[in-house]
Amino acid sequence: MASGAVGRDAPGSQGLMLLEAWPTGAAYAWETSDRRLCWASAGETGSSEQACATDPTTIGNSHGVDQLATLFTDGWVRLFASDHQQVTSATCGGEPLEVRRVGTVADGARTLYAMWFQDYTKGSITLLLTHDGTMSTAPLQLGDIGDRTCAPS
């Protein structure tokens, strides 16, 4: 974890949630004791990044998908969340993509997920979501930076 995660930005009782690990470092997310979401990555070379939301996470009754952060690790990790629903799969152009369930925050109302890409990746991902036995889809925009598309090669 980045050395700046002290005091107000320190992990709450849930602790750290692993986003991605690689041989020379790792990326994490955590909820602070005042319910703000933070994320960080640190590598063997001393390179690190850390950021925290300025306000506590508040989740209403609506269902949604939010992009939260992009971390540069041994690739490119996208952290996103779904509210009151679970991501069951992700595809790009019909090709399946690996989605990692990271954990929950906001008293279990928000589930965090991470996706790893080799490098900057552009395009749109389709997420399959479930809630109380009902299925739906939602897009997750990666942006338009990079030469790669989200479909595996």
C-alpha positions as CSV (number, residue, x, y, z in Angstrom):
1,M,0.0,0.0,0.0
2,A,1.2,3.5,-0.7
3,S,2.9,5.1,2.2
4,G,0.6,8.2,2.1
5,A,-2.4,6.1,3.3
6,V,-2.3,7.3,6.8
7,G,-4.7,8.9,9.2
8,R,-7.9,10.0,7.5
9,D,-7.2,7.9,4.4
10,A,-6.3,4.7,6.2
11,P,-8.3,1.6,5.5
12,G,-11.4,1.1,7.8
13,S,-12.2,-2.1,9.5
14,Q,-12.7,-4.0,6.2
15,G,-9.0,-3.5,5.3
16,L,-7.5,-3.7,1.8
17,M,-9.2,-5.3,-1.2
18,L,-6.8,-6.6,-3.9
19,L,-7.4,-5.2,-7.4
20,E,-4.4,-6.8,-9.1
21,A,-1.1,-8.4,-8.1
22,W,2.0,-8.9,-10.2
23,P,5.5,-10.2,-9.4
24,T,6.8,-6.7,-8.5
25,G,3.8,-4.9,-7.0
26,A,0.0,-4.7,-6.4
27,A,-3.0,-2.4,-6.6
28,Y,-5.6,-2.1,-3.9
29,A,-8.9,-0.4,-3.0
30,W,-10.3,0.3,0.4
31,E,-13.1,2.1,2.2
32,T,-12.0,4.5,5.0
33,S,-13.6,4.7,8.4
34,D,-15.6,7.7,7.1
35,R,-16.8,5.7,4.1
36,R,-14.7,7.3,1.4
37,L,-13.3,5.0,-1.3
38,C,-9.5,5.0,-1.9
39,W,-7.2,3.1,-4.3
40,A,-3.5,2.8,-4.7
41,S,-0.8,0.9,-6.6
42,A,2.8,0.4,-5.6
43,G,5.7,-1.3,-7.5
44,E,9.1,-2.6,-6.6
45,T,10.8,0.4,-8.2
46,G,9.2,2.7,-5.7
47,S,6.6,4.0,-8.1
48,S,3.2,4.4,-6.6
49,E,-0.1,6.3,-7.0
50,Q,-2.9,6.9,-4.5
51,A,-6.2,8.7,-4.6
52,C,-9.2,9.0,-2.4
53,A,-12.7,10.3,-2.9
54,T,-13.3,13.6,-1.1
55,D,-16.8,12.6,0.0
56,P,-18.3,9.4,1.6
57,T,-19.9,6.9,-0.7
58,T,-23.7,7.4,-0.7
59,I,-25.8,4.9,-2.6
60,G,-29.5,5.5,-3.3
61,N,-32.0,2.9,-4.3
62,S,-31.2,3.1,-8.0
63,H,-29.2,0.5,-9.9
64,G,-26.2,1.7,-11.8
65,V,-22.6,1.2,-13.0
66,D,-19.9,3.8,-12.2
67,Q,-16.4,4.0,-13.4
68,L,-14.2,4.8,-10.4
69,A,-10.5,4.8,-11.3
70,T,-7.8,3.8,-13.7
71,L,-4.6,2.5,-12.2
72,F,-1.3,2.0,-14.1
73,T,0.2,-1.3,-12.9
74,D,1.9,-4.0,-15.0
75,G,-0.8,-2.9,-17.4
76,W,-4.0,-0.9,-17.1
77,V,-6.5,-1.7,-14.4
78,R,-10.1,-0.2,-14.6
79,L,-11.9,-0.1,-11.3
80,F,-15.7,0.2,-11.5
81,A,-18.7,-0.4,-9.3
82,S,-22.3,-1.7,-9.6
83,D,-25.0,-0.6,-7.2
84,H,-27.6,-3.1,-5.8
85,Q,-26.7,-5.6,-8.6
86,Q,-24.0,-8.1,-9.5
87,V,-21.9,-8.3,-12.7
88,T,-22.1,-11.9,-14.0
89,S,-20.0,-11.4,-17.2
90,A,-18.5,-8.9,-19.5
91,T,-18.0,-8.9,-23.3
92,C,-16.5,-6.8,-26.0
93,G,-17.7,-7.4,-29.5
94,G,-19.1,-10.7,-28.3
95,E,-15.8,-11.9,-26.9
96,P,-15.7,-12.7,-23.1
97,L,-13.5,-10.6,-20.8
98,E,-12.3,-11.4,-17.3
99,V,-13.9,-9.3,-14.6
100,R,-12.6,-9.6,-11.0
101,R,-15.0,-9.1,-8.1
102,V,-13.0,-7.1,-5.6
103,G,-15.4,-6.7,-2.7
104,T,-18.2,-4.5,-1.4
105,V,-18.4,-1.1,0.2
106,A,-21.2,1.3,1.3
107,D,-22.6,-1.4,3.7
108,G,-22.8,-3.9,0.9
109,A,-24.8,-1.7,-1.5
110,R,-21.9,-1.2,-3.9
111,T,-19.8,-4.0,-5.4
112,L,-16.4,-3.2,-6.7
113,Y,-14.9,-4.9,-9.8
114,A,-11.6,-4.6,-11.7
115,M,-10.6,-5.4,-15.2
116,W,-7.0,-5.7,-16.4
117,F,-5.7,-4.8,-19.8
118,Q,-2.2,-5.1,-21.2
119,D,-2.1,-1.4,-22.1
120,Y,-4.4,1.6,-22.8
121,T,-7.5,0.1,-24.3
122,K,-10.4,1.8,-26.0
123,G,-13.9,0.7,-26.8
124,S,-17.1,-0.2,-24.9
125,I,-17.7,-3.3,-22.8
126,T,-21.1,-4.8,-22.3
127,L,-21.8,-6.0,-18.7
128,L,-24.4,-8.6,-17.9
129,L,-26.0,-7.7,-14.5
130,T,-28.4,-9.5,-12.1
131,H,-30.6,-8.2,-9.4
132,D,-33.3,-10.3,-7.6
133,G,-33.4,-12.8,-10.5
134,T,-33.7,-10.2,-13.2
135,M,-31.0,-9.8,-15.8
136,S,-30.0,-6.6,-17.6
137,T,-27.1,-5.2,-19.6
138,A,-25.1,-2.0,-19.2
139,P,-22.3,-0.5,-21.2
140,L,-19.0,0.4,-19.7
141,Q,-17.0,2.9,-21.8
142,L,-13.3,2.6,-21.7
143,G,-12.7,5.7,-23.7
144,D,-10.9,6.4,-26.9
145,I,-7.2,6.4,-25.9
146,G,-4.9,3.7,-27.2
147,D,-4.4,1.5,-30.2
148,R,-5.9,-1.6,-28.6
149,T,-9.6,-2.5,-28.4
150,C,-11.1,-4.3,-25.5
151,A,-11.6,-7.5,-27.4
152,P,-8.9,-10.1,-26.7
153,S,-6.5,-10.7,-29.6
